[in-house]
Amino acid sequence: MSAALLYGLVILSAIAHSIWNALVKSAGDRTLTMVAIRVAGLTLGLCALPFVDWPAPESWTWLGLTALVQFGYYALLIRSYGVGDMSVVYPLARGVAPVLTAIVAALAIGESLNTAQLAAVGLISLGIMALSFGAGASGEAIGFALATGVSVATYSFFSGLGVRAAGTVLGFQACLEIVNGLGMVAYALATRRGALLSYARRHGAVGLLAGAISVVGFLAFLAAAQHLPLGPVVAMRETSVIFGAVLGTLVLKEGFGIRRIVASIFVVGGIALLAFAA
């Protein structure tokens, strides 16, 4: 695939991510909605497993670490949406990830970025973080959003290394979805067994739809991460905050003022710089 097509997959991943996050934020029971999302992933992973290559043993440690961090990410995201608006939590959580991932990739695996790429990552991150400040940005919401952002950077880094070591995007994704799905189902059975049937009847379809969107989006991210530098890939994926801001305006009835428009222009400018610098 060409670099342009791979970056297009990252944009697809960004759109998908903003959609399922909006569905979680608007859900009456965010925990069980997250469980439903992972059940969809579990189902798709089990269906795909017989038809994909098994990931190389060298990737299993990375797969386990990715799943472990993602469990923490789900918990932090649910808590963040419980104490803050999507227009505050989402951009801040996603905004810190590109910077952290680029730094870790440079320090841990020697993945260097040229000056233009560094400027693009910085511009995107500044625009994303600027979207998070204003009315409704309580200290608790910002704290949980930052913690969520750290978890995003961590699992993005681990999964990027894992899919490279696995030798197969689809095989790594299928196994990761199965591990995550089984973990979330076990959690639901242990803590929310009595509410499962009622939730499935009333909201199960929406949760499963969000899950399918989540799987497609993350698969697009992994396909790009297999060939492109992790810092720029994660940075471009975090442009999902633009789509999230639009969804917050149209669906969740949150404001989209001049400050957010200017911040979004910074993000788009960073995308353009990143594309030309690749």
JODA-V727569 format. One line per field, one symbol per residue. ss: DSSP state (@ for helix, = for strand, . for the rest). phi: phi as a letter, one per 20 degrees, with the letter a starting at -180 (. if undefined). psi: psi as a letter, one per 20 degrees, with the letter a starting at -180 (. if undefined). Layout:
ss=???
phi=???
psi=???
This chain:
ss=..@@@@@@@@@@@@@@@@@@@@@@@@...@@@@@@@@@@@@@@@@@@@@.......@@@@@@@@@@@@@@@@@@@@@@@@@@@..@@@@@@@@@@@@@@@@@@@@@@@@.....@@@@@@@@@@@@@@@@........@@@@@@@@@@@@@@@@@@@@@@@@@@@@..@@@@@@@@@@@@@@@@@@@@@@@.@@@@@@@@@@@@@@@@@@@@@@@@@@@@@@@@@....@@@@@@@@..@@@@@@@@@@@.......@@@@@@@@@@@@@@@@@@@@.
phi=.ffffffffffgfffffffffffffeffcffffffffffffgfffffegfddffffgfefffffffffffffffffffffffdbfffefffffefffgfffffffffecmeecfffffffgffffffffffedpgnefffffffffffffffffffffffffffffmbffffffffffffffffffffffdcgfeffffgfecgffffffffffffffffffffffcdgfgffffffffgfffffffffedemefceggffffffgffffffffffef
psi=qrhghghhhhgghgggghghhhhghiqhnhghghghghggggghghhhgijrqpqqhiihghgghggghhghggghggggihirqhiggghgghhigggggggghghhjkoqqrghhghggggggggghhiiqbpimrhgggghgghghghghghggghghghghhjpghgggghghgggghghgggghhhkghigggghhhjhggghghggggggghggghhghhhqphghghghhiihhghhhghhghgikqqmagghgghhhgghhhggggghi.
